[in-house]
Amino acid sequence: MPLEAINYIMIALGALVIAASYWGMYLERSVDGVFALFISPVTLIGAYLWVAFGLLYRPKPAKK
């Protein structure tokens, strides 16, 4: 299997943060609000990078 369970967990957490950031901007309903200008862009960039890392992450094999 190309992806392990940890990869799916990391992708799901990133998608959850992405959805929460967009939801927070929707709730604020202001283009120039603090959340839309400062908090959400940082969390979105971090979450997208986390999803990319989750796709590329390969756990080290256990030593015998």
C-alpha positions in Angstrom: 0.0 0.0 0.0 1.6 3.3 -1.0 0.2 5.3 2.0 0.2 4.2 5.6 -2.5 4.9 8.2 -0.4 7.8 9.6 -0.4 9.4 6.2 -4.2 9.4 6.1 -4.4 10.8 9.6 -2.1 13.7 8.7 -4.1 14.4 5.5 -7.4 14.4 7.4 -6.0 16.7 10.1 -4.8 19.1 7.4 -8.1 19.0 5.7 -9.9 19.7 9.0 -7.7 22.8 9.6 -8.3 24.0 6.1 -12.1 23.6 6.5 -12.0 25.4 9.9 -10.0 28.3 8.5 -12.5 28.9 5.7 -15.4 28.4 8.1 -13.8 31.0 10.4 -13.5 33.5 7.5 -17.2 32.8 6.6 -18.3 33.5 10.2 -16.4 36.7 10.4 -18.0 38.0 7.2 -15.6 40.9 6.9 -12.9 41.2 4.2 -10.7 43.4 6.4 -11.2 41.5 9.6 -8.3 40.3 11.8 -9.1 36.6 11.2 -9.3 37.0 7.4 -6.2 39.1 7.1 -3.8 37.6 9.6 -4.8 34.3 11.2 -6.5 32.4 8.3 -3.7 32.9 5.7 -1.1 31.5 8.1 -3.2 28.5 9.1 -4.1 27.8 5.5 -0.5 27.9 4.3 0.5 25.7 7.2 -2.3 23.2 6.6 -1.6 23.0 2.8 2.1 22.3 3.6 1.0 19.7 6.2 -1.1 17.9 3.7 1.8 17.9 1.2 4.1 16.6 3.9 1.5 13.9 4.8 1.5 12.7 1.2 5.2 12.5 1.0 6.0 11.2 4.5 7.4 7.6 4.7 7.8 6.1 8.2 11.2 4.5 8.8 11.1 0.7 8.9 11.4 -0.9 12.3 14.9 -2.3 13.1 15.1 -6.0 13.8 
